[in-house]
Amino acid sequence: MREGYEGTGPGAITPDGCAVELYTRLSVGEEPDIISAAVPAGARILELGSGVGRVTHPLLERGFTVTAVDESAEMLERVRGARTICGPIEDLDLGETFDVVMLASFLVHAGDVEVRRGLLKTCARHVAEDGCVLIQREGPDYHTNVPRERLDPTGFTIRIVSAEPVGDGVDSIHAEYVFPDATWTQTFLARPLTKEQFEEALGEAGLRVDRYLTEDGMWVRAVKG
Ligand SMILES: C[S@@+](CC[C@H](N)C(=O)[O-])C[C@H]1O[C@@H](n2cnc3c(N)ncnc32)[C@H](O)[C@@H]1O
């Protein structure tokens, strides 16, 4: 387990506290639409932190080719139809480039700045000269509108219970996923990033914002340079 990260509930738990079985139950939202609208048809996508393939599978169905990377073998075992690579994103060096590199699920908010740098450098190392990097950022009130909860239409409750400062601008977030037959929790470290801080972090990795894809600024298309 990564330090500061923890998960509870049935089944395997990843080093960042995610539950494999929970992710097999979560349905996909608007992600495939946002991604498809921002990249060329049939693009070769490198998806970093793919989990069980919640987003991977709809992308494959839309005709993209996906290489899915995750440090959890138990997550990757559930991925169908994509090339899979197991290991930390920070260390990835495939010696090839992709039309699109995806870093979703707020991974760019990693508590450890060195991990964040590593993630963004991996994005930069694997994106083709004329390709793009798609990044999903947290919403602006993620750390302040707490506690909050949402009843998902598929019949479970997601609750962000607390966001406790642990120093150096990092919060420890505690989340619960309550289903009628099971409950999972995840505790993880997340660093809020203003737009300026986010853009500076991109710059350090040799990337820059091409455009914000959604009005809330959560999905970003970045390019080299
Ligand atoms: C919150 S889950 C999201 C999975 C998927 N993107 C989705 O939206 O369903 C995050 C995933 O990223 C993986 N992960 C997190 N940090 C990682 C890292 N530094 N290297 C490799 N995998 C990582 C975890 O193992 C987990 O499967």
The ligand as an ORCA input file, in Angstrom:
! r2SCAN-3c Opt
* xyz 0 1
  C      -9.588      5.490     -8.943
  S      -9.062      4.107     -9.910
  C      -9.740      4.535    -11.476
  C      -9.672      3.500    -12.527
  C     -10.191      3.934    -13.904
  N      -9.418      5.059    -14.440
  C     -11.652      4.303    -13.856
  O     -11.975      5.492    -14.022
  O     -12.481      3.410    -13.644
  C      -7.329      4.457    -10.082
  C      -6.527      3.331    -10.708
  O      -5.216      3.814    -10.968
  C      -4.262      2.890    -10.499
  N      -3.099      3.698    -10.080
  C      -3.110      4.749     -9.238
  N      -1.887      5.287     -9.132
  C      -1.087      4.549     -9.942
  C       0.283      4.618    -10.299
  N       1.055      5.566     -9.790
  N       0.771      3.712    -11.169
  C      -0.040      2.756    -11.705
  N      -1.340      2.644    -11.419
  C      -1.861      3.539    -10.550
  C      -4.913      2.141     -9.373
  O      -4.336      0.873     -9.216
  C      -6.364      2.105     -9.835
  O      -6.644      0.958    -10.579
*
